Amino acid sequence: MAAMKKTTKKSPAIYPAEGAAAPAFSAPGSNGKTVKLADYKGKRALVLYFYPRDNTSGCTKEACGFRDTLGDFNKEKVEILGVSPDSLNSHSKFIEKYDLPFVLLADEDHKMAEQYGAWQEKSNYGRTYMGIARTTFVIDKAGKIAKVFKNVKAAGHHEKVLEWVRENL
């Protein structure tokens, strides 16, 4: 009799709902300051993007995409923050290497990622582990989640976010 293969189904990620209040956060920023959600209240919008790791191909594409269209986001009066579990030291090197003009937050204990549902079970080559699922949130001036982009593909993502902002805010 053949052995039955045990399968486990991953529970779906729980993201804050669109229209709900964005979870408050306070995290060390690459600008040398503690950055809080409250710092952005009243701004037209905040793009908060979670990415797995500095200096990896996908994360570099995503960051450089936001860098290259920052002027367009500025015209829309939209701020950008990147978040990963990397240290401030790692962020500094990443920023310097790719001339990134926006703040990156160090979420080393992945508390922010957990609050936003971006800390998820992942698998690669049969290995299961916890890590960041590439996810982007647009937070409006009232501090509410206006849009959630799940399972983001790094290449061209900045264009989708910018298009959504232009059409919906």
Rosetta silent file (secondary structure, phi, psi, omega in degrees, C-alpha in Angstrom):
SEQUENCE: MAAMKKTTKKSPAIYPAEGAAAPAFSAPGSNGKTVKLADYKGKRALVLYFYPRDNTSGCTKEACGFRDTLGDFNKEKVEILGVSPDSLNSHSKFIEKYDLPFVLLADEDHKMAEQYGAWQEKSNYGRTYMGIARTTFVIDKAGKIAKVFKNVKAAGHHEKVLEWVRENL
SCORE:     score description
SCORE:     0.000 S_00000001
   1 L     0.000  130.766 -178.836    0.000    0.000    0.000 S_00000001
   2 L   -71.793  142.607  178.796    1.431    3.393   -0.990 S_00000001
   3 L   -73.034  140.053  177.681    2.066    5.883    1.789 S_00000001
   4 L   -79.997  132.896  177.611   -0.253    8.883    1.793 S_00000001
   5 L   -84.259  125.432  179.606    1.548   12.173    1.391 S_00000001
   6 L   -78.269  128.260  176.608    0.523   14.597    4.088 S_00000001
   7 L  -118.858  140.213  175.791   -0.364   17.987    2.710 S_00000001
   8 L  -119.482  137.797  179.994   -0.927   21.064    4.741 S_00000001
   9 L   -96.190  128.332  177.914   -2.754   24.029    3.425 S_00000001
  10 L   -68.799  139.667  175.432   -1.292   27.409    4.257 S_00000001
  11 L   -75.453  143.380 -177.380   -3.741   29.732    5.935 S_00000001
  12 L   -67.392  148.798  178.057   -4.380   32.823    3.824 S_00000001
  13 L   -65.520  145.204  177.433   -2.645   36.041    4.795 S_00000001
  14 L  -109.575  106.158  178.588   -4.778   38.510    6.681 S_00000001
  15 L   -95.336  154.094  170.756   -4.220   42.005    5.345 S_00000001
  16 L   -60.203  139.853 -177.541   -5.854   45.127    6.747 S_00000001
  17 L   -73.243  146.428  173.453   -9.024   45.679    4.741 S_00000001
  18 L   -61.604  132.685 -177.181   -9.301   48.478    2.224 S_00000001
  19 L    96.351  -15.927  178.120  -11.176   51.286    3.963 S_00000001
  20 L   -84.109  160.613  175.669   -9.948   50.241    7.427 S_00000001
  21 E   -63.935  136.040  176.569   -7.564   52.295    9.535 S_00000001
  22 L   -69.583  138.345  177.051   -3.942   51.534    8.697 S_00000001
  23 L   -60.042  132.474  178.262   -2.123   49.892   11.602 S_00000001
  24 L   -64.856  146.785  176.815   -0.050   52.455   13.495 S_00000001
  25 L  -144.204  160.254  174.665    3.690   51.905   13.312 S_00000001
  26 E  -148.578  117.810 -175.440    6.920   53.329   14.648 S_00000001
  27 E  -146.427  152.091  176.714   10.182   52.096   13.139 S_00000001
  28 E   -68.509  132.405 -178.317   13.768   53.238   12.701 S_00000001
  29 E  -108.083  157.942  178.989   14.264   54.943    9.367 S_00000001
  30 L   -66.135  -10.724  177.747   17.267   55.313    7.102 S_00000001
  31 L   -85.357    3.605  179.674   16.918   59.075    7.649 S_00000001
  32 L    84.282    5.443 -178.292   18.144   58.615   11.247 S_00000001
  33 L  -117.403  160.161  169.108   14.702   59.239   12.721 S_00000001
  34 E   -82.066  123.024 -176.286   11.963   57.090   14.170 S_00000001
  35 E  -101.910  133.170 -178.726    9.266   57.130   11.502 S_00000001
  36 E  -124.728  152.223  175.372    5.603   56.876   12.482 S_00000001
  37 H   -57.213  -39.250 -178.051    2.407   56.545   10.498 S_00000001
  38 H   -58.097  -24.802  178.548    1.184   59.692   12.268 S_00000001
  39 H   -62.066  -20.577 -174.105    3.987   61.644   10.518 S_00000001
  40 H  -107.419    1.938  179.400    2.031   61.231    7.255 S_00000001
  41 L   -63.339  134.421 -178.653   -1.451   62.130    8.443 S_00000001
  42 L    90.809  -15.557  173.960   -2.899   64.842    6.228 S_00000001
  43 L   -72.639  153.355 -178.080   -0.557   64.029    3.319 S_00000001
  44 L   -55.470  -46.771  178.272   -2.430   63.077    0.155 S_00000001
  45 E  -165.536  158.718  174.613   -1.158   59.497    0.360 S_00000001
  46 E  -125.476  127.509  172.262    1.619   57.257    1.558 S_00000001
  47 E   -96.486  116.431 -179.838    2.876   54.286   -0.451 S_00000001
  48 E  -112.850  107.576 -176.780    4.145   51.735    2.064 S_00000001
  49 E  -113.848  132.152  178.562    5.843   48.869    0.292 S_00000001
  50 E   -99.464  131.894  179.630    7.147   45.706    1.955 S_00000001
  51 L  -136.823  152.548 -172.901    9.993   43.874    0.265 S_00000001
  52 L   -67.368  -44.885 -170.705   12.000   40.811    1.310 S_00000001
  53 L  -162.931  139.091  175.103   15.627   41.911    1.234 S_00000001
  54 L   -60.691  148.795  171.375   18.040   44.670    0.240 S_00000001
  55 L    62.802   22.831  171.229   20.309   44.097   -2.773 S_00000001
  56 L  -101.326  159.985 -172.357   18.406   41.173   -4.281 S_00000001
  57 H   -59.481  -49.777 -178.445   17.383   41.352   -7.930 S_00000001
  58 H   -65.054  -43.056 -178.525   13.628   41.699   -7.432 S_00000001
  59 H   -67.657  -34.871  176.867   13.908   44.114   -4.535 S_00000001
  60 H   -67.758  -43.529  176.881   16.412   46.233   -6.440 S_00000001
  61 H   -57.618  -46.037 -177.555   14.087   46.378   -9.486 S_00000001
  62 H   -64.209  -48.436 -179.029   11.198   47.446   -7.272 S_00000001
  63 H   -62.189  -43.996 -179.653   13.187   50.093   -5.366 S_00000001
  64 H   -68.091  -30.462  174.057   14.740   51.511   -8.527 S_00000001
  65 H   -62.946  -46.353  176.935   11.300   51.653  -10.153 S_00000001
  66 H   -65.458  -38.556  177.607   10.015   53.821   -7.309 S_00000001
  67 H   -59.521  -47.425 -174.319   13.244   55.860   -7.467 S_00000001
  68 H   -70.116  -20.549  178.813   12.866   56.475  -11.198 S_00000001
  69 L  -112.436   14.092 -178.274    9.255   57.644  -10.877 S_00000001
  70 H   -57.900  -37.760  177.857    9.636   59.551   -7.608 S_00000001
  71 H   -58.941  -39.295  177.787    9.141   62.846   -9.455 S_00000001
  72 H   -67.520  -40.854  176.898    5.762   61.608  -10.694 S_00000001
  73 H   -65.311  -39.821  178.166    4.784   60.508   -7.183 S_00000001
  74 H   -61.472  -40.449  177.792    5.933   63.908   -5.851 S_00000001
  75 H   -60.681  -32.120  178.597    3.700   65.676   -8.401 S_00000001
  76 L   -85.130    0.714 -178.296    0.811   63.628   -7.005 S_00000001
  77 L    59.727   44.752 -179.016    1.902   64.640   -3.463 S_00000001
  78 E  -116.793  129.559  177.871    2.495   61.002   -2.532 S_00000001
  79 E   -92.103  154.364  178.757    5.253   59.884   -0.154 S_00000001
  80 E  -126.570  134.801  172.788    7.036   56.519   -0.440 S_00000001
  81 E  -131.296  134.115  173.510    8.425   54.312    2.328 S_00000001
  82 E  -103.691  145.190 -178.496   10.075   50.929    1.841 S_00000001
  83 E  -134.248  130.508  172.744   10.050   48.316    4.625 S_00000001
  84 E  -148.406  167.411  178.419   12.118   45.158    5.037 S_00000001
  85 L   -78.563    5.723  179.249   13.550   43.136    7.916 S_00000001
  86 L   -71.076  160.517  179.417   17.057   44.342    7.032 S_00000001
  87 L   -77.522  165.499  175.615   19.117   46.497    9.398 S_00000001
  88 H   -62.182  -35.320  177.557   19.665   50.234    9.020 S_00000001
  89 H   -61.043  -45.822  177.398   23.263   49.450    8.057 S_00000001
  90 H   -61.950  -43.577  178.874   22.046   47.237    5.205 S_00000001
  91 H   -60.142  -42.699 -179.170   19.550   49.921    4.152 S_00000001
  92 H   -58.908  -43.713  179.326   22.305   52.566    4.095 S_00000001
  93 H   -66.106  -40.504  179.148   24.410   50.464    1.726 S_00000001
  94 H   -63.152  -46.006  179.681   21.373   49.719   -0.479 S_00000001
  95 H   -61.554  -45.992 -178.420   20.430   53.416   -0.625 S_00000001
  96 H   -65.574  -43.789 -177.293   23.986   54.456   -1.447 S_00000001
  97 H   -63.296  -37.444 -174.929   24.511   51.782   -4.095 S_00000001
  98 H  -113.077   10.122  177.425   21.284   52.602   -5.976 S_00000001
  99 L    51.943   52.389 -178.873   20.863   56.293   -5.066 S_00000001
 100 L   -81.853  123.791 -173.782   17.472   55.716   -3.469 S_00000001
 101 L   -95.849   16.770  179.545   15.893   59.071   -2.518 S_00000001
 102 L  -128.391  165.736 -175.109   13.247   57.812   -0.081 S_00000001
 103 E   -79.324  137.585  171.851   13.299   56.414    3.441 S_00000001
 104 E  -110.932  136.525 -179.896   13.638   52.697    4.141 S_00000001
 105 E  -101.257  138.832  177.614   12.387   51.346    7.460 S_00000001
 106 E   -92.712  113.718  179.988   14.156   48.615    9.402 S_00000001
 107 L  -114.430   58.525 -171.667   11.592   46.070   10.598 S_00000001
 108 L   -61.930  -30.422  178.185   14.097   43.605   12.043 S_00000001
 109 L   -92.169    5.327 -179.341   11.562   42.016   14.409 S_00000001
 110 L    51.702   26.484  178.366    9.004   41.944   11.530 S_00000001
 111 H   -64.480  -45.286  178.571    6.378   43.543   13.805 S_00000001
 112 H   -62.543  -46.039 -179.024    5.222   45.952   11.088 S_00000001
 113 H   -59.663  -38.390  177.665    5.096   43.176    8.499 S_00000001
 114 H   -65.276  -44.544  179.533    2.957   41.095   10.867 S_00000001
 115 H   -59.007  -36.615 -176.478    0.583   44.019   11.482 S_00000001
 116 L   -94.186    2.592  177.424    0.154   44.509    7.748 S_00000001
 117 L    77.622   10.977 -177.575   -0.137   40.806    6.893 S_00000001
 118 L   -89.448   -9.076  177.393    3.075   40.824    4.864 S_00000001
 119 E   -92.041  107.668 -170.169    4.893   38.341    7.160 S_00000001
 120 E  -135.669  163.206  173.369    3.845   35.028    5.682 S_00000001
 121 E   -74.089  131.729 -179.722    4.754   31.408    5.293 S_00000001
 122 E  -128.771  163.873  174.934    6.765   30.939    2.129 S_00000001
 123 E  -141.663  145.837 -179.160    8.378   27.975    0.458 S_00000001
 124 E  -150.935  124.113 -179.474   11.349   27.608   -1.827 S_00000001
 125 L    52.063   41.636  176.194   12.869   24.375   -3.119 S_00000001
 126 L    81.259   -4.142  179.012   10.748   22.367   -0.689 S_00000001
 127 E   -96.002  132.790  179.273   11.822   24.415    2.323 S_00000001
 128 E  -106.703  136.250 -178.224    9.116   26.243    4.295 S_00000001
 129 E  -156.518  168.116  176.330    9.956   29.411    6.222 S_00000001
 130 E   -96.704  140.416  179.401    8.500   32.742    7.320 S_00000001
 131 E  -167.895 -178.815 -179.333    9.346   35.849    5.325 S_00000001
 132 E   -79.312  128.591  169.144    8.080   38.990    3.650 S_00000001
 133 L   -93.212  123.455 -176.648    5.487   38.620    0.912 S_00000001
 134 L   -57.753  112.967 -173.825    6.024   41.528   -1.465 S_00000001
 135 E  -142.668  142.410  178.405    3.015   43.736   -0.675 S_00000001
 136 E  -127.747  138.686  178.061    2.211   47.430   -1.158 S_00000001
 137 E  -120.575  136.711  169.692   -0.312   49.594    0.668 S_00000001
 138 E  -105.592  121.283 -177.866   -1.592   53.002   -0.344 S_00000001
 139 E  -110.468  127.377 -175.452   -2.661   54.870    2.787 S_00000001
 140 E   -82.875  178.744 -174.613   -4.831   57.958    2.333 S_00000001
 141 L   -65.634  -18.663  177.025   -4.668   61.302    4.161 S_00000001
 142 L   -87.971   -0.032 -179.932   -7.124   60.066    6.804 S_00000001
 143 L    82.162   21.725  178.872   -4.817   57.163    7.641 S_00000001
 144 E  -104.613  152.042  176.816   -7.018   54.534    6.007 S_00000001
 145 E   -72.530  113.622  179.340   -5.945   51.733    3.676 S_00000001
 146 E   -88.407  -34.328 -177.343   -7.002   52.935    0.229 S_00000001
 147 E  -156.044  141.706  173.920   -5.497   50.042   -1.749 S_00000001
 148 E  -119.479  124.520  173.064   -3.645   46.782   -1.129 S_00000001
 149 E  -103.682  111.868 -176.754   -1.417   45.325   -3.850 S_00000001
 150 L  -101.442  154.684  175.960   -0.829   41.650   -2.976 S_00000001
 151 L    47.629   51.220 -175.097    1.693   39.188   -4.427 S_00000001
 152 L   -66.428  138.411  168.980    3.470   41.995   -6.228 S_00000001
 153 L   -94.458  125.400 -171.182    5.724   41.342   -9.205 S_00000001
 154 L   -59.877  -47.705 -176.283    8.697   43.691   -8.786 S_00000001
 155 L   -66.917  123.062  176.953    9.209   44.720  -12.417 S_00000001
 156 L    80.346    0.104 -177.682    6.792   47.496  -13.373 S_00000001
 157 H   -61.590  -41.273 -179.372    5.033   47.559  -10.007 S_00000001
 158 H   -55.848  -35.831  179.667    5.754   51.263   -9.474 S_00000001
 159 H   -66.985  -39.300  178.956    3.815   52.032  -12.683 S_00000001
 160 H   -65.673  -40.461  179.576    0.736   50.140  -11.444 S_00000001
 161 H   -66.404  -46.785  179.836    0.814   51.990   -8.131 S_00000001
 162 H   -60.489  -44.101  178.014    1.245   55.381   -9.815 S_00000001
 163 H   -60.344  -43.199 -179.824   -1.592   54.649  -12.245 S_00000001
 164 H   -63.729  -43.758  179.483   -3.874   53.615   -9.371 S_00000001
 165 H   -59.630  -47.578 -178.586   -3.028   56.792   -7.421 S_00000001
 166 H   -61.755  -36.762 -176.641   -3.745   59.000  -10.443 S_00000001
 167 H   -85.669  -19.601 -169.935   -7.074   57.318  -11.129 S_00000001
 168 H  -124.019  -10.726 -179.302   -8.353   56.922   -7.588 S_00000001
 169 L  -113.104    0.000    0.000   -7.047   59.642   -5.270 S_00000001
